[in-house]
Amino acid sequence: MHVLIVGGGVVGLACAHALTDRGASVTVCEAGSLGGGSTGRAAGGIRTQFSTRVNVELSLSSIPVWESFADEFGVDIDYRRPGYLFLARTDSTADAFERNVAMQNDAGVPSRFLDPDEALEYVPELRADQFVAATYSSVDGIADPHSAVQGLAAAVREAGGDVRANTPVTDIERTDDGWRVETPHETFETDAVVCAAGAWSKRVAALADIDLPIAPRRRQIAVVEPEGDLPDDAPLTIDLDTGSYFRPEREGTAIVGGHFSESDPDVDPDGFDKSMDLEWALEATERADDCAAYFGPETKIRNGWAGLYAVTPDHHAIVDDVASGFVVAAGFSGHGFQHAPATGEAVADLCLDEDVCDVDISPLSLDRFESGETLSEENVA
Ligand SMILES: Cc1cc2nc3c(=O)[nH]c(=O)nc-3n(C[C@H](O)[C@H](O)[C@H](O)COP(=O)(O)OP(=O)(O)OC[C@H]3O[C@@H](n4cnc5c(N)ncnc54)[C@H](O)[C@@H]3O)c2cc1C
């Protein structure tokens, strides 16, 4: 069995790792550098606090891989678990938090519903009077996506996988017994194709005349020097009603992020502006200050960047064999880094007709957009 994977980000490499682990022959074609797409621009968040069961289960199934990554792959991904704190300003958001915590607890997540004063235990300078409720999960954390990509790529190569950078896929065609995939220097005959091209997935699938509802959306991050003393072990804190978030970074700095603009146009994934807008960074910092008193006027904006979310209409990934051996693993809508390990196992199951992955990925089928059985993920920033 040979599988050709389009895209050498964390998802494509996790798929390649799961497949080589089970004895399949794999080629990864990456147009640019490994991890050079959205993976290299992610905030590294790994959390269990989602509002749908399938997203919670993808996290629970992936976390053991992040926990044991250093032992298994020999690479330190700087995995830490300061937790995630979600904050609600409105009663309707608080009601949703209660429902989410019940579902998460049922799935085995130790998340807790808190009143704003209890949240002060985790973020001492929280402006608690702005909020009506919070949730916290101690198993949520962060890791370094760059190191994860290096560890996965090395493991795939060691297992005999062929991982190629600077190899764009230019055409994909169905054949009698599989697929033909063209790159500028070589044509591959393969049993299955995995589209793990992130924000480029609509374009890649179109090469095979397949239409995917996945749109590239620009998202930014700023690295700041907070005015106040944000503790190193403070959780990633999300003010869900404004979409603003922050977390401590290294050496006293912090990351602030969020998406505030009303309009959200599709961007060209090859030509978008990868730099951070100063005006956006000022707004992100002000919003973080409105949430917790670390980000007053003396806060210095150091640097930042922009990357792409690959967004589907219901903010859930598509993980599905959509055309007899054309498997899609894309559209993670801002949480594909953390879900990559479980996705890799699910994709290997789809390619090899096995049943190893412990997550029921049937809610992530492509045809949900036609049947109307879409999902609703409320915990997105
Ligand atoms: C600002 C920001 C913050 C984020 N924070 C988080 C977070 O905290 N936690 C989290 O889980 N996720 C986060 N994400 C989302 C995360 O980055 C993505 O979901 C994840 O990286 C997707 O991985 P991927 O491998 O699918 O895509 P990518 O890393 O984009 O990889 C796809 C690859 O396909 C390649 N490609 C495209 N076209 C072709 C072609 N024709 N031939 C060959 N290769 C091709 C591209 O070059 C690219 O390298 C964030 C994203 C952004 C932008």
The ligand as a Gaussian input file, in Angstrom:
#p B3LYP/6-31G(d) Opt

LIG

0 1
 C       -2.141000      32.655000      14.386000
 C       -2.476000      31.197000      14.508000
 C       -2.559000      30.596000      15.753000
 C       -2.886000      29.245000      15.865000
 N       -2.906000      28.671000      17.106000
 C       -3.192000      27.353000      17.223000
 C       -3.180000      26.740000      18.507000
 O       -2.915000      27.373000      19.519000
 N       -3.447000      25.411000      18.576000
 C       -3.760000      24.670000      17.464000
 O       -4.036000      23.473000      17.588000
 N       -3.768000      25.242000      16.247000
 C       -3.497000      26.555000      16.091000
 N       -3.520000      27.141000      14.869000
 C       -3.968000      26.343000      13.728000
 C       -2.860000      25.447000      13.243000
 O       -1.768000      26.244000      12.859000
 C       -3.360000      24.644000      12.047000
 O       -4.623000      24.074000      12.286000
 C       -2.368000      23.502000      11.756000
 O       -1.055000      23.979000      11.701000
 C       -2.763000      22.837000      10.471000
 O       -1.712000      21.999000      10.075000
 P       -1.702000      21.465000       8.600000
 O       -0.574000      20.520000       8.505000
 O       -3.065000      21.006000       8.246000
 O       -1.494000      22.772000       7.706000
 P       -0.164000      23.540000       7.299000
 O        0.825000      23.610000       8.387000
 O       -0.586000      24.803000       6.666000
 O        0.445000      22.563000       6.207000
 C       -0.107000      22.456000       4.912000
 C        1.052000      22.429000       3.961000
 O        0.574000      22.138000       2.652000
 C        1.503000      22.713000       1.761000
 N        0.922000      22.770000       0.432000
 C       -0.020000      23.618000      -0.043000
 N       -0.271000      23.377000      -1.340000
 C        0.528000      22.342000      -1.703000
 C        0.732000      21.632000      -2.913000
 N        0.062000      21.923000      -4.045000
 N        1.651000      20.633000      -2.934000
 C        2.344000      20.295000      -1.814000
 N        2.193000      20.953000      -0.642000
 C        1.282000      21.949000      -0.584000
 C        1.771000      24.075000       2.363000
 O        2.990000      24.589000       1.892000
 C        1.770000      23.764000       3.858000
 O        3.084000      23.625000       4.382000
 C       -3.165000      28.484000      14.707000
 C       -3.058000      29.072000      13.460000
 C       -2.719000      30.421000      13.349000
 C       -2.606000      31.028000      11.987000

